[in-house]
């Protein structure tokens, strides 16, 4: 069991910062849905789970995605409607 003082083995963290209303869904390698909701402007989500993660994001212009503390560029994964990407383990 993991406690707040340490991270469980092989877990990774994702931070989503919403500057605008945007829908986001994040699923971990076990198929657990870590987030699936419309997020309000000014909100943040901190997620932890087992990579790889499947990530879907609606309004990419209003979302900053950080993985292992680094900003992830969403534009290359955007098809005009949603950004669809996989975050692999490091």
GITAFEN-V219010 format. One line per field, one symbol per residue. phi: phi as a letter, one per 30 degrees, with the letter a starting at -180 (. if undefined). A space follows every 10 residues. Layout:
BEGIN
phi = ???
END
This chain:
BEGIN
phi = .dcddbcdei cbcbbccccb dadbbbbddd idddaaadcd dicbbcbbac ddccbbbddd dcbcccbhic dcdcedcccj bbcbbccddc
END
